[in-house]
Amino acid sequence: MRILNNIKTLREITHHLYPEFIHKLGLTVALNELYSQVQKQSTFALHTHIDQHLSIFDRELEINLYRIIQELLNNAIKHSQADHVNLILIEEGKQYVLIYDDDGVGINKDEICHQNNFSIMGLPGLRGRVAITSGRITIDSLKNNADKKGLHIEIVWPLRTAPERTVHFKES
């Protein structure tokens, strides 16, 4: 029995480290499954939109995109105190765009600038994932605004195109 439990734990760890299901099911299906899990755990209303024509040909970007969205949603559950969270993932022009918005408590703008402050919603890890995938991240918070509160994050990556296939002809 103990061996079976260890095998199960190892499978779960492997699944979390390298979610192969993203490549088997596709990013859209994997994200929709994640959204469903988040809705069960959260108190906020989650509104999502994934571009129907989204095609990412880079496995590393797919995994990191999934992880970034997962981190944003985990942070929303733990810290945001939001009523509404919006997530949009689109292919626009020659780039992929991920937009996160919530109407929660926000964070101090000073804390956003301190990249090494590990207590602020995992922002250094988020920035690291964006950087290793050649993305750009913009973070804005409305915490100090008396009328509005919330967090806005926009991440942009250059479009990755399908690898060209080389056809070799055999001379006879």
OpenMM code with the backbone's topology and positions (N, CA, C; nanometers):
from openmm import Vec3, app, unit

residues = "MET ARG ILE LEU ASN ASN ILE LYS THR LEU ARG GLU ILE THR HIS HIS LEU TYR PRO GLU PHE ILE HIS LYS LEU GLY LEU THR VAL ALA LEU ASN GLU LEU TYR SER GLN VAL GLN LYS GLN SER THR PHE ALA LEU HIS THR HIS ILE ASP GLN HIS LEU SER ILE PHE ASP ARG GLU LEU GLU ILE ASN LEU TYR ARG ILE ILE GLN GLU LEU LEU ASN ASN ALA ILE LYS HIS SER GLN ALA ASP HIS VAL ASN LEU ILE LEU ILE GLU GLU GLY LYS GLN TYR VAL LEU ILE TYR ASP ASP ASP GLY VAL GLY ILE ASN LYS ASP GLU ILE CYS HIS GLN ASN ASN PHE SER ILE MET GLY LEU PRO GLY LEU ARG GLY ARG VAL ALA ILE THR SER GLY ARG ILE THR ILE ASP SER LEU LYS ASN ASN ALA ASP LYS LYS GLY LEU HIS ILE GLU ILE VAL TRP PRO LEU ARG THR ALA PRO GLU ARG THR VAL HIS PHE LYS GLU SER".split()
positions = [
    Vec3(0.0828, -0.1196, 0.0000),
    Vec3(0.0000, 0.0000, 0.0000),
    Vec3(0.0874, 0.1263, 0.0000),
    Vec3(0.1951, 0.1227, 0.0791),
    Vec3(0.2832, 0.2387, 0.0888),
    Vec3(0.3509, 0.2667, -0.0459),
    Vec3(0.3878, 0.1619, -0.1176),
    Vec3(0.4512, 0.1778, -0.2487),
    Vec3(0.3542, 0.2422, -0.3465),
    Vec3(0.2284, 0.1999, -0.3430),
    Vec3(0.1267, 0.2590, -0.4319),
    Vec3(0.1070, 0.4069, -0.4017),
    Vec3(0.1068, 0.4421, -0.2744),
    Vec3(0.0941, 0.5837, -0.2369),
    Vec3(0.2142, 0.6639, -0.2860),
    Vec3(0.3336, 0.6067, -0.2751),
    Vec3(0.4542, 0.6742, -0.3235),
    Vec3(0.4506, 0.6926, -0.4746),
    Vec3(0.4029, 0.5901, -0.5451),
    Vec3(0.3907, 0.6010, -0.6910),
    Vec3(0.2912, 0.7104, -0.7275),
    Vec3(0.1794, 0.7144, -0.6576),
    Vec3(0.0787, 0.8182, -0.6834),
    Vec3(0.1366, 0.9572, -0.6585),
    Vec3(0.2083, 0.9723, -0.5481),
    Vec3(0.2699, 1.1017, -0.5160),
    Vec3(0.3712, 1.1408, -0.6218),
    Vec3(0.4522, 1.0457, -0.6659),
    Vec3(0.5511, 1.0734, -0.7701),
    Vec3(0.4837, 1.1157, -0.9007),
    Vec3(0.3760, 1.0495, -0.9384),
    Vec3(0.3017, 1.0877, -1.0590),
    Vec3(0.2467, 1.2298, -1.0486),
    Vec3(0.1934, 1.2642, -0.9308),
    Vec3(0.1405, 1.3995, -0.9105),
    Vec3(0.2507, 1.5039, -0.9215),
    Vec3(0.3656, 1.4756, -0.8619),
    Vec3(0.4789, 1.5694, -0.8694),
    Vec3(0.5238, 1.5861, -1.0138),
    Vec3(0.5378, 1.4754, -1.0846),
    Vec3(0.5788, 1.4796, -1.2249),
    Vec3(0.4780, 1.5572, -1.3070),
    Vec3(0.3509, 1.5330, -1.2826),
    Vec3(0.2443, 1.6028, -1.3549),
    Vec3(0.2537, 1.7534, -1.3325),
    Vec3(0.2816, 1.7934, -1.2099),
    Vec3(0.2912, 1.9366, -1.1804),
    Vec3(0.4172, 1.9983, -1.2387),
    Vec3(0.5272, 1.9237, -1.2410),
    Vec3(0.6510, 1.9777, -1.2958),
    Vec3(0.6480, 1.9842, -1.4480),
    Vec3(0.5934, 1.8831, -1.5101),
    Vec3(0.5915, 1.8788, -1.6557),
    Vec3(0.4547, 1.8297, -1.7014),
    Vec3(0.3624, 1.9212, -1.7177),
    Vec3(0.2254, 1.8826, -1.7504),
    Vec3(0.2116, 1.8357, -1.8959),
    Vec3(0.2440, 1.7093, -1.9199),
    Vec3(0.2379, 1.6521, -2.0545),
    Vec3(0.0978, 1.6631, -2.1139),
    Vec3(-0.0037, 1.6683, -2.0265),
    Vec3(-0.1401, 1.6771, -2.0764),
    Vec3(-0.1634, 1.8019, -2.1611),
    Vec3(-0.0837, 1.9050, -2.1420),
    Vec3(-0.0967, 2.0253, -2.2242),
    Vec3(-0.0730, 1.9895, -2.3703),
    Vec3(0.0253, 1.9059, -2.3948),
    Vec3(0.0591, 1.8698, -2.5324),
    Vec3(-0.0351, 1.7646, -2.5887),
    Vec3(-0.0903, 1.6809, -2.5020),
    Vec3(-0.1840, 1.5795, -2.5484),
    Vec3(-0.3218, 1.6388, -2.5754),
    Vec3(-0.3696, 1.7222, -2.4845),
    Vec3(-0.5036, 1.7784, -2.4959),
    Vec3(-0.5065, 1.9119, -2.5685),
    Vec3(-0.3954, 1.9836, -2.5642),
    Vec3(-0.3897, 2.1180, -2.6189),
    Vec3(-0.3996, 2.2202, -2.5074),
    Vec3(-0.3402, 2.3346, -2.5295),
    Vec3(-0.3353, 2.4394, -2.4276),
    Vec3(-0.4747, 2.4878, -2.3892),
    Vec3(-0.5615, 2.5044, -2.4868),
    Vec3(-0.6965, 2.5555, -2.4585),
    Vec3(-0.7726, 2.4617, -2.3656),
    Vec3(-0.7690, 2.3329, -2.3917),
    Vec3(-0.8385, 2.2357, -2.3069),
    Vec3(-0.7759, 2.2341, -2.1677),
    Vec3(-0.6427, 2.2365, -2.1603),
    Vec3(-0.5739, 2.2366, -2.0310),
    Vec3(-0.6104, 2.3609, -1.9502),
    Vec3(-0.6160, 2.4765, -2.0162),
    Vec3(-0.6534, 2.5995, -1.9459),
    Vec3(-0.7986, 2.5957, -1.9001),
    Vec3(-0.8863, 2.5435, -1.9825),
    Vec3(-1.0268, 2.5339, -1.9425),
    Vec3(-1.0434, 2.4426, -1.8213),
    Vec3(-0.9631, 2.3366, -1.8146),
    Vec3(-0.9647, 2.2479, -1.6979),
    Vec3(-0.9146, 2.3230, -1.5747),
    Vec3(-0.8081, 2.4008, -1.5918),
    Vec3(-0.7557, 2.4824, -1.4821),
    Vec3(-0.8611, 2.5826, -1.4352),
    Vec3(-0.9273, 2.6491, -1.5284),
    Vec3(-1.0303, 2.7471, -1.4928),
    Vec3(-1.1417, 2.6812, -1.4119),
    Vec3(-1.1796, 2.5603, -1.4503),
    Vec3(-1.2834, 2.4877, -1.3788),
    Vec3(-1.2403, 2.4575, -1.2352),
    Vec3(-1.1156, 2.4159, -1.2176),
    Vec3(-1.0626, 2.3881, -1.0839),
    Vec3(-1.0587, 2.5151, -0.9996),
    Vec3(-1.0184, 2.6261, -1.0602),
    Vec3(-1.0096, 2.7533, -0.9875),
    Vec3(-1.1475, 2.7979, -0.9416),
    Vec3(-1.2475, 2.7824, -1.0264),
    Vec3(-1.3834, 2.8235, -0.9897),
    Vec3(-1.4331, 2.7483, -0.8675),
    Vec3(-1.3903, 2.6230, -0.8514),
    Vec3(-1.4310, 2.5437, -0.7361),
    Vec3(-1.3646, 2.5912, -0.6080),
    Vec3(-1.2442, 2.6496, -0.6192),
    Vec3(-1.1657, 2.6900, -0.5025),
    Vec3(-1.1811, 2.8374, -0.4668),
    Vec3(-1.2342, 2.9167, -0.5580),
    Vec3(-1.2309, 3.0616, -0.5377),
    Vec3(-1.3678, 3.1173, -0.5006),
    Vec3(-1.3649, 3.2400, -0.4510),
    Vec3(-1.4893, 3.3104, -0.4197),
    Vec3(-1.5217, 3.4154, -0.5255),
    Vec3(-1.4307, 3.4391, -0.6200),
    Vec3(-1.4537, 3.5390, -0.7236),
    Vec3(-1.5147, 3.4752, -0.8479),
    Vec3(-1.5767, 3.5597, -0.9290),
    Vec3(-1.6275, 3.5160, -1.0592),
    Vec3(-1.5115, 3.5248, -1.1580),
    Vec3(-1.4833, 3.4161, -1.2273),
    Vec3(-1.3735, 3.4118, -1.3230),
    Vec3(-1.4301, 3.4223, -1.4635),
    Vec3(-1.3852, 3.5242, -1.5362),
    Vec3(-1.4276, 3.5454, -1.6753),
    Vec3(-1.3048, 3.5251, -1.7631),
    Vec3(-1.3165, 3.4371, -1.8610),
    Vec3(-1.2003, 3.4052, -1.9442),
    Vec3(-1.2344, 3.4124, -2.0919),
    Vec3(-1.1314, 3.4388, -2.1696),
    Vec3(-1.1442, 3.4343, -2.3152),
    Vec3(-1.0117, 3.3847, -2.3719),
    Vec3(-1.0183, 3.2791, -2.4515),
    Vec3(-0.9015, 3.2283, -2.5220),
    Vec3(-0.9302, 3.2392, -2.6704),
    Vec3(-0.8409, 3.3022, -2.7423),
    Vec3(-0.8542, 3.3186, -2.8867),
    Vec3(-0.8734, 3.1812, -2.9518),
    Vec3(-0.9792, 3.1673, -3.0308),
    Vec3(-1.0082, 3.0406, -3.0992),
    Vec3(-0.9000, 3.0023, -3.1990),
    Vec3(-0.8265, 3.1003, -3.2496),
    Vec3(-0.7251, 3.0756, -3.3515),
    Vec3(-0.5832, 3.0726, -3.2939),
    Vec3(-0.5739, 3.0621, -3.1624),
    Vec3(-0.4448, 3.0608, -3.0965),
    Vec3(-0.3671, 2.9356, -3.1359),
    Vec3(-0.2472, 2.9567, -3.1860),
    Vec3(-0.1629, 2.8429, -3.2226),
    Vec3(-0.0198, 2.8723, -3.1784),
    Vec3(0.0212, 2.8001, -3.0752),
    Vec3(0.1548, 2.8174, -3.0206),
    Vec3(0.2356, 2.6935, -3.0564),
    Vec3(0.3452, 2.7135, -3.1263),
    Vec3(0.4252, 2.6019, -3.1746),
    Vec3(0.5493, 2.5769, -3.0896),
    Vec3(0.5595, 2.6438, -2.9768),
    Vec3(0.6752, 2.6340, -2.8896),
    Vec3(0.6318, 2.5669, -2.7594),
    Vec3(0.6787, 2.4441, -2.7349),
    Vec3(0.6378, 2.3680, -2.6158),
    Vec3(0.6763, 2.4396, -2.4869),
    Vec3(0.7950, 2.4996, -2.4842),
    Vec3(0.8388, 2.5711, -2.3639),
    Vec3(0.7466, 2.6892, -2.3345),
    Vec3(0.7083, 2.7625, -2.4381),
    Vec3(0.6172, 2.8743, -2.4181),
    Vec3(0.4812, 2.8247, -2.3699),
    Vec3(0.4318, 2.7166, -2.4271),
    Vec3(0.3032, 2.6612, -2.3840),
    Vec3(0.3036, 2.6274, -2.2356),
    Vec3(0.4069, 2.5578, -2.1926),
    Vec3(0.4157, 2.5184, -2.0513),
    Vec3(0.4267, 2.6414, -1.9620),
    Vec3(0.5121, 2.7362, -2.0008),
    Vec3(0.5287, 2.8566, -1.9196),
    Vec3(0.4037, 2.9425, -1.9194),
    Vec3(0.3345, 2.9483, -2.0305),
    Vec3(0.2090, 3.0224, -2.0363),
    Vec3(0.1077, 2.9620, -1.9395),
    Vec3(0.0981, 2.8304, -1.9417),
    Vec3(0.0087, 2.7610, -1.8490),
    Vec3(0.0487, 2.7927, -1.7050),
    Vec3(0.1778, 2.7838, -1.6756),
    Vec3(0.2277, 2.8095, -1.5392),
    Vec3(0.2048, 2.9546, -1.4962),
    Vec3(0.2216, 3.0471, -1.5882),
    Vec3(0.1982, 3.1889, -1.5573),
    Vec3(0.0519, 3.2112, -1.5223),
    Vec3(-0.0375, 3.1561, -1.6020),
    Vec3(-0.1805, 3.1707, -1.5753),
    Vec3(-0.2154, 3.1029, -1.4429),
    Vec3(-0.1580, 2.9859, -1.4191),
    Vec3(-0.1799, 2.9148, -1.2938),
    Vec3(-0.1349, 3.0001, -1.1752),
    Vec3(-0.0192, 3.0634, -1.1861),
    Vec3(0.0334, 3.1487, -1.0790),
    Vec3(-0.0562, 3.2708, -1.0570),
    Vec3(-0.0992, 3.3331, -1.1660),
    Vec3(-0.1885, 3.4487, -1.1535),
    Vec3(-0.3177, 3.4115, -1.0806),
    Vec3(-0.3741, 3.2968, -1.1157),
    Vec3(-0.4991, 3.2545, -1.0530),
    Vec3(-0.4785, 3.2117, -0.9082),
    Vec3(-0.3670, 3.1441, -0.8795),
    Vec3(-0.3374, 3.1091, -0.7402),
    Vec3(-0.3204, 3.2341, -0.6548),
    Vec3(-0.2525, 3.3343, -0.7102),
    Vec3(-0.2358, 3.4604, -0.6378),
    Vec3(-0.3694, 3.5299, -0.6170),
    Vec3(-0.4564, 3.5216, -0.7164),
    Vec3(-0.5888, 3.5823, -0.7035),
    Vec3(-0.6662, 3.5154, -0.5897),
    Vec3(-0.6586, 3.3828, -0.5831),
    Vec3(-0.7274, 3.3096, -0.4771),
    Vec3(-0.6714, 3.3483, -0.3402),
    Vec3(-0.5393, 3.3539, -0.3280),
    Vec3(-0.4744, 3.3772, -0.1991),
    Vec3(-0.4766, 3.5221, -0.1531),
    Vec3(-0.4614, 3.6165, -0.2482),
    Vec3(-0.4320, 3.7534, -0.2073),
    Vec3(-0.5297, 3.8607, -0.2542),
    Vec3(-0.5978, 3.8404, -0.3626),
    Vec3(-0.6666, 3.9522, -0.4289),
    Vec3(-0.7902, 4.0038, -0.3569),
    Vec3(-0.8649, 3.9155, -0.2912),
    Vec3(-0.9939, 3.9517, -0.2325),
    Vec3(-1.0866, 4.0118, -0.3388),
    Vec3(-1.0714, 3.9665, -0.4608),
    Vec3(-1.1485, 4.0201, -0.5737),
    Vec3(-1.2866, 3.9565, -0.5815),
    Vec3(-1.3776, 4.0304, -0.6417),
    Vec3(-1.5094, 3.9768, -0.6758),
    Vec3(-1.5087, 3.9230, -0.8185),
    Vec3(-1.4254, 3.9855, -0.9031),
    Vec3(-1.4186, 3.9471, -1.0447),
    Vec3(-1.2730, 3.9405, -1.0892),
    Vec3(-1.2411, 3.8348, -1.1643),
    Vec3(-1.1098, 3.8200, -1.2256),
    Vec3(-1.1330, 3.7933, -1.3738),
    Vec3(-1.0628, 3.8672, -1.4578),
    Vec3(-1.0732, 3.8507, -1.6026),
    Vec3(-0.9378, 3.8080, -1.6579),
    Vec3(-0.9410, 3.7080, -1.7454),
    Vec3(-0.8203, 3.6591, -1.8111),
    Vec3(-0.8475, 3.6477, -1.9605),
    Vec3(-0.7614, 3.7095, -2.0387),
    Vec3(-0.7748, 3.7054, -2.1843),
    Vec3(-0.6428, 3.6595, -2.2429),
    Vec3(-0.6477, 3.5633, -2.3336),
    Vec3(-0.5292, 3.5154, -2.4039),
    Vec3(-0.5607, 3.5182, -2.5523),
    Vec3(-0.4898, 3.6048, -2.6251),
    Vec3(-0.5182, 3.6218, -2.7673),
    Vec3(-0.3895, 3.6263, -2.8489),
    Vec3(-0.4064, 3.6009, -2.9749),
    Vec3(-0.3001, 3.6194, -3.0730),
    Vec3(-0.3382, 3.7467, -3.1487),
    Vec3(-0.2532, 3.8483, -3.1382),
    Vec3(-0.2860, 3.9786, -3.1953),
    Vec3(-0.1675, 4.0279, -3.2772),
    Vec3(-0.1895, 4.0413, -3.4068),
    Vec3(-0.0800, 4.0844, -3.4927),
    Vec3(0.0311, 3.9827, -3.4893),
    Vec3(0.1496, 4.0255, -3.4549),
    Vec3(0.2650, 3.9358, -3.4491),
    Vec3(0.3056, 3.9064, -3.3052),
    Vec3(0.2036, 3.8957, -3.2176),
    Vec3(0.2345, 3.8688, -3.0784),
    Vec3(0.1199, 3.7941, -3.0095),
    Vec3(0.1560, 3.7271, -2.8996),
    Vec3(0.0578, 3.6683, -2.8096),
    Vec3(0.0407, 3.7669, -2.6955),
    Vec3(-0.0827, 3.7844, -2.6502),
    Vec3(-0.1104, 3.8793, -2.5431),
    Vec3(-0.1933, 3.8100, -2.4348),
    Vec3(-0.1459, 3.8207, -2.3103),
    Vec3(-0.2186, 3.7717, -2.1943),
    Vec3(-0.2527, 3.8924, -2.1083),
    Vec3(-0.3808, 3.9091, -2.0801),
    Vec3(-0.4256, 4.0209, -1.9961),
    Vec3(-0.4965, 3.9644, -1.8742),
    Vec3(-0.4528, 4.0088, -1.7582),
    Vec3(-0.5135, 3.9708, -1.6309),
    Vec3(-0.5644, 4.0976, -1.5646),
    Vec3(-0.6883, 4.0966, -1.5193),
    Vec3(-0.7465, 4.2086, -1.4446),
    Vec3(-0.8265, 4.1539, -1.3283),
    Vec3(-0.8162, 4.2203, -1.2136),
    Vec3(-0.9074, 4.1889, -1.1038),
    Vec3(-0.9492, 4.3182, -1.0352),
    Vec3(-1.0560, 4.3088, -0.9589),
    Vec3(-1.1065, 4.4252, -0.8849),
    Vec3(-1.0795, 4.4100, -0.7359),
    Vec3(-0.9689, 4.3438, -0.7044),
    Vec3(-0.9334, 4.3172, -0.5648),
    Vec3(-0.8594, 4.4315, -0.4990),
    Vec3(-0.7844, 4.3977, -0.3951),
    Vec3(-0.7178, 4.4986, -0.3128),
    Vec3(-0.5965, 4.5603, -0.3805),
    Vec3(-0.5429, 4.4965, -0.4830),
    Vec3(-0.4258, 4.5504, -0.5513),
    Vec3(-0.3003, 4.5350, -0.4669),
    Vec3(-0.1922, 4.5910, -0.5165),
    Vec3(-0.0660, 4.5917, -0.4430),
    Vec3(-0.0052, 4.7314, -0.4559),
    Vec3(0.0821, 4.7649, -0.3621),
    Vec3(0.1471, 4.8956, -0.3665),
    Vec3(0.2414, 4.9035, -0.4863),
    Vec3(0.2391, 5.0171, -0.5541),
    Vec3(0.3263, 5.0339, -0.6710),
    Vec3(0.4736, 5.0221, -0.6343),
    Vec3(0.5111, 5.0648, -0.5139),
    Vec3(0.6497, 5.0513, -0.4691),
    Vec3(0.6900, 4.9047, -0.4629),
    Vec3(0.5967, 4.8177, -0.4222),
    Vec3(0.6259, 4.6746, -0.4113),
    Vec3(0.6418, 4.6117, -0.5490),
    Vec3(0.5730, 4.6656, -0.6490),
    Vec3(0.5836, 4.6139, -0.7851),
    Vec3(0.7260, 4.6331, -0.8360),
    Vec3(0.7869, 4.7450, -0.8040),
    Vec3(0.9193, 4.7789, -0.8556),
    Vec3(1.0303, 4.6969, -0.7919),
    Vec3(1.0105, 4.6463, -0.6724),
    Vec3(1.1141, 4.5698, -0.6039),
    Vec3(1.1054, 4.4238, -0.6453),
    Vec3(1.1794, 4.3920, -0.7488),
    Vec3(1.1739, 4.2586, -0.8078),
    Vec3(1.2170, 4.1491, -0.7107),
    Vec3(1.2996, 4.1792, -0.6145),
    Vec3(1.3486, 4.0758, -0.5237),
    Vec3(1.2622, 4.0585, -0.4000),
    Vec3(1.1472, 4.1251, -0.3949),
    Vec3(1.0586, 4.1115, -0.2803),
    Vec3(0.9722, 3.9863, -0.3004),
    Vec3(1.0125, 3.8747, -0.2405),
    Vec3(0.9469, 3.7463, -0.2632),
    Vec3(0.8129, 3.7352, -0.1932),
    Vec3(0.7776, 3.8281, -0.1069),
    Vec3(0.6508, 3.8178, -0.0359),
    Vec3(0.5341, 3.8723, -0.1173),
    Vec3(0.5620, 3.9366, -0.2271),
    Vec3(0.4555, 4.0004, -0.3039),
    Vec3(0.4111, 3.9106, -0.4182),
    Vec3(0.3165, 3.8248, -0.3908),
    Vec3(0.2445, 3.7483, -0.4911),
    Vec3(0.3305, 3.6745, -0.5935),
    Vec3(0.4495, 3.6335, -0.5584),
    Vec3(0.5302, 3.5572, -0.6522),
    Vec3(0.5700, 3.6331, -0.7770),
    Vec3(0.5763, 3.7649, -0.7691),
    Vec3(0.6094, 3.8442, -0.8875),
    Vec3(0.7478, 3.8143, -0.9436),
    Vec3(0.8488, 3.7902, -0.8616),
    Vec3(0.9794, 3.7566, -0.9206),
    Vec3(0.9732, 3.6291, -1.0058),
    Vec3(0.9035, 3.5272, -0.9586),
    Vec3(0.8896, 3.4043, -1.0366),
    Vec3(0.8133, 3.4269, -1.1649),
    Vec3(0.7099, 3.5079, -1.1564),
    Vec3(0.6304, 3.5423, -1.2740),
    Vec3(0.7160, 3.6174, -1.3755),
    Vec3(0.7902, 3.7144, -1.3269),
    Vec3(0.8792, 3.7900, -1.4160),
    Vec3(0.9845, 3.6996, -1.4788),
    Vec3(1.0349, 3.6049, -1.3997),
    Vec3(1.1351, 3.5113, -1.4517),
    Vec3(1.0805, 3.4254, -1.5637),
    Vec3(0.9598, 3.3724, -1.5462),
    Vec3(0.8977, 3.2907, -1.6513),
    Vec3(0.8747, 3.3724, -1.7783),
    Vec3(0.8343, 3.4961, -1.7610),
    Vec3(0.8126, 3.5831, -1.8768),
    Vec3(0.9453, 3.6099, -1.9474),
    Vec3(1.0482, 3.6378, -1.8703),
    Vec3(1.1788, 3.6698, -1.9281),
    Vec3(1.2380, 3.5525, -2.0059),
    Vec3(1.2290, 3.4299, -1.9517),
    Vec3(1.2903, 3.3161, -2.0206),
    Vec3(1.2154, 3.2778, -2.1483),
    Vec3(1.0961, 3.3321, -2.1653),
    Vec3(1.0196, 3.3042, -2.2872),
    Vec3(1.0157, 3.4261, -2.3790),
    Vec3(1.1068, 3.5204, -2.3573),
    Vec3(1.1213, 3.6410, -2.4412),
    Vec3(0.9987, 3.7311, -2.4378),
    Vec3(0.9290, 3.7318, -2.3261),
    Vec3(0.8109, 3.8164, -2.3129),
    Vec3(0.8410, 3.9477, -2.2426),
    Vec3(0.7417, 4.0354, -2.2441),
    Vec3(0.7476, 4.1633, -2.1722),
    Vec3(0.6257, 4.1705, -2.0818),
    Vec3(0.6467, 4.2125, -1.9577),
    Vec3(0.5368, 4.2198, -1.8618),
    Vec3(0.5188, 4.3627, -1.8144),
    Vec3(0.3935, 4.4042, -1.8033),
    Vec3(0.3574, 4.5341, -1.7487),
    Vec3(0.2605, 4.5079, -1.6338),
    Vec3(0.2917, 4.5635, -1.5175),
    Vec3(0.2081, 4.5441, -1.3991),
    Vec3(0.1629, 4.6802, -1.3498),
    Vec3(0.0335, 4.6926, -1.3269),
    Vec3(-0.0204, 4.8177, -1.2747),
    Vec3(-0.1225, 4.7836, -1.1670),
    Vec3(-0.1175, 4.8577, -1.0590),
    Vec3(-0.2113, 4.8355, -0.9508),
    Vec3(-0.2788, 4.9662, -0.9146),
    Vec3(-0.4039, 4.9557, -0.8750),
    Vec3(-0.4803, 5.0737, -0.8390),
    Vec3(-0.5046, 5.0810, -0.6888),
    Vec3(-0.4162, 5.0199, -0.6102),
    Vec3(-0.4363, 5.0124, -0.4652),
    Vec3(-0.4480, 5.1497, -0.4001),
    Vec3(-0.3714, 5.2443, -0.4456),
    Vec3(-0.3698, 5.3753, -0.3820),
    Vec3(-0.4778, 5.4689, -0.4347),
    Vec3(-0.5596, 5.4229, -0.5259),
    Vec3(-0.6676, 5.5025, -0.5828),
    Vec3(-0.7929, 5.4817, -0.4972),
    Vec3(-0.8508, 5.5890, -0.4459),
    Vec3(-0.9665, 5.5784, -0.3567),
    Vec3(-1.0904, 5.5267, -0.4292),
    Vec3(-1.1040, 5.5588, -0.5581),
    Vec3(-1.2240, 5.5191, -0.6323),
    Vec3(-1.2186, 5.3764, -0.6838),
    Vec3(-1.1004, 5.3324, -0.7255),
    Vec3(-1.0865, 5.1995, -0.7846),
    Vec3(-0.9719, 5.1253, -0.7205),
    Vec3(-0.9847, 4.9955, -0.7209),
    Vec3(-0.8760, 4.9097, -0.6740),
    Vec3(-0.8614, 4.7973, -0.7736),
    Vec3(-0.7537, 4.7252, -0.7612),
    Vec3(-0.7371, 4.6098, -0.8471),
    Vec3(-0.5963, 4.5968, -0.8990),
    Vec3(-0.5799, 4.4981, -0.9847),
    Vec3(-0.4503, 4.4680, -1.0423),
    Vec3(-0.4682, 4.4429, -1.1907),
    Vec3(-0.3783, 4.4986, -1.2697),
    Vec3(-0.3789, 4.4788, -1.4148),
    Vec3(-0.2398, 4.4313, -1.4548),
    Vec3(-0.2352, 4.3180, -1.5224),
    Vec3(-0.1086, 4.2651, -1.5717),
    Vec3(-0.1262, 4.2336, -1.7194),
    Vec3(-0.0313, 4.2811, -1.7986),
    Vec3(-0.0326, 4.2503, -1.9421),
    Vec3(0.1030, 4.1915, -1.9786),
    Vec3(0.0983, 4.0770, -2.0451),
    Vec3(0.2201, 4.0100, -2.0867),
    Vec3(0.2123, 3.9874, -2.2370),
    Vec3(0.3213, 4.0206, -2.3057),
    Vec3(0.3255, 4.0101, -2.4513),
    Vec3(0.4485, 3.9283, -2.4909),
    Vec3(0.4265, 3.8341, -2.5830),
    Vec3(0.5351, 3.7532, -2.6384),
    Vec3(0.5351, 3.7676, -2.7896),
    Vec3(0.6524, 3.7601, -2.8509),
    Vec3(0.6555, 3.7599, -2.9978),
    Vec3(0.5915, 3.6312, -3.0498),
    Vec3(0.5218, 3.6430, -3.1604),
    Vec3(0.4545, 3.5289, -3.2225),
    Vec3(0.5561, 3.4258, -3.2665),
    Vec3(0.5295, 3.3019, -3.2358),
    Vec3(0.6139, 3.1914, -3.2810),
    Vec3(0.5403, 3.1226, -3.3942),
    Vec3(0.6046, 3.1078, -3.5042),
    Vec3(0.5407, 3.0450, -3.6195),
    Vec3(0.5751, 2.8974, -3.6254),
    Vec3(0.4983, 2.8254, -3.7040),
    Vec3(0.5218, 2.6819, -3.7194),
    Vec3(0.6580, 2.6605, -3.7825),
    Vec3(0.7296, 2.5600, -3.7364),
    Vec3(0.8608, 2.5321, -3.7969),
    Vec3(0.8423, 2.4918, -3.9429),
    Vec3(0.9339, 2.5407, -4.0243),
    Vec3(0.9261, 2.5068, -4.1664),
    Vec3(0.9663, 2.3614, -4.1846),
    Vec3(0.8958, 2.2956, -4.2729),
    Vec3(0.9282, 2.1560, -4.3018),
    Vec3(1.0141, 2.1524, -4.4268),
    Vec3(1.1205, 2.0798, -4.4149),
    Vec3(1.2102, 2.0654, -4.5282),
    Vec3(1.1773, 1.9342, -4.5989),
    Vec3(1.1569, 1.9443, -4.7288),
    Vec3(1.1276, 1.8248, -4.8063),
    Vec3(1.2526, 1.7885, -4.8819),
    Vec3(1.2951, 1.6656, -4.8649),
    Vec3(1.4153, 1.6177, -4.9335),
    Vec3(1.3720, 1.5268, -5.0481),
    Vec3(1.4239, 1.5537, -5.1652),
    Vec3(1.3939, 1.4691, -5.2798),
    Vec3(1.5127, 1.3795, -5.3064),
    Vec3(1.4812, 1.2576, -5.3338),
    Vec3(1.5847, 1.1590, -5.3608),
    Vec3(1.6052, 1.1543, -5.5118),
    Vec3(1.7283, 1.1765, -5.5526),
    Vec3(1.7568, 1.1708, -5.6955),
    Vec3(1.7680, 1.0264, -5.7398),
    Vec3(1.7152, 1.0002, -5.8587),
    Vec3(1.7248, 0.8626, -5.9076),
    Vec3(1.8149, 0.8527, -6.0258),
] * unit.nanometer
topology = app.Topology()
chain = topology.addChain("A")
for resn in residues:
    res = topology.addResidue(resn, chain)
    for name in ("N", "CA", "C"):
        topology.addAtom(name, app.Element.getBySymbol(name[0]), res)
